[in-house]
Amino acid sequence: MASMKTQIVRSVSQMQKLSRILAAKGKRIGIVPTMGFLHEGHLSLIRSAKKSCDVVVVTIFVNPAQFAPNEDFAKYPRDEKGDIAKIKSAGGDIVFIPKASEIYPRSFQTYVSVEKLSEILEGTVRPGHFRGVATIVAKLFNIVRPDVAVFGMKDFQQAAVLRQMTLDLSYPIKFIVAPTVREKDGLAMSSRNKYLQTPQARNEALCLYRALREAKKLVTGGMTKSEDIRKVMTGRIRTICPSAEIDYIAFNDFKTLDTMSSVTSNTVCSLAVRLHGVRLIDNMRLK
Ligand code: AMP
């Protein structure tokens, strides 16, 4: 479908109609759900979807249901024009930009909750967050009816929650988790990096990546106990960014999210840190 012009769709019924037509033509549909303000990380997901799909639908929706009242919903960065241009350049075929009033009409009352996997890590700090994420993605799956869905490792718990939802709700969708794209110096790309407004904040934000690299080095050197690794990482973060507040440094199985007291081949180390008024997350597979 390389010759197809990128199409902008704003209504649910139009998207449903288009998906049905494409499916009837035997086209393989990929979906890349996003909240917009796109960067190279998002674009890598589009390219990844493109490899196994005829048509890639990129959705842009800042989902109010996944933000708590004290979070950054209102000030979440938006750039629809820029996003559409980037999606075109990455080979996206359809941009679905639904209205909040159509996704969540006044009468809305049905939510999707992935119970166990949502309760830990980000879930302890952001209660209700994954219920909002699972609900919007279930709705997008129902509207777009994709064959393939691509999510980023950057949000590895989100990927685990949504993989479980895909299984539990019997969606016939191939679930792909694509690697985290980083800036040259290692900072994981994120729409929220825009909030790092001073050079000092930008520099000190590197403490997450540096701590993860340190963890990986320790594991390569033979250290396996999560608690020992966590201590070194905490010290590393404090040295780089003395004002940092660490929400958690965790060691979990990649798929089940079981807590790992020692590191094995499927262990992901993830962390959430607040610095200079910004909350950042990152993670790395340690072996
Ligand atoms: P968001 O717009 O932040 O909701 O992210 C939309 C999708 O892009 C999610 O699947 C994220 O995991 C993914 N994503 C965000 N940042 C990155 C990154 N740096 N590398 C790869 N994927 C990413």
Boltz pocket constraint, residues with backbone or C-beta under 6 A from the ligand:
constraints:
  - pocket:
      binder: B
      contacts: [[A, 33], [A, 34], [A, 35], [A, 36], [A, 40], [A, 41], [A, 42], [A, 44], [A, 45], [A, 150], [A, 151], [A, 152], [A, 153], [A, 154], [A, 155], [A, 178], [A, 179], [A, 180], [A, 181], [A, 182], [A, 188], [A, 189], [A, 190], [A, 191]]
      max_distance: 6.0
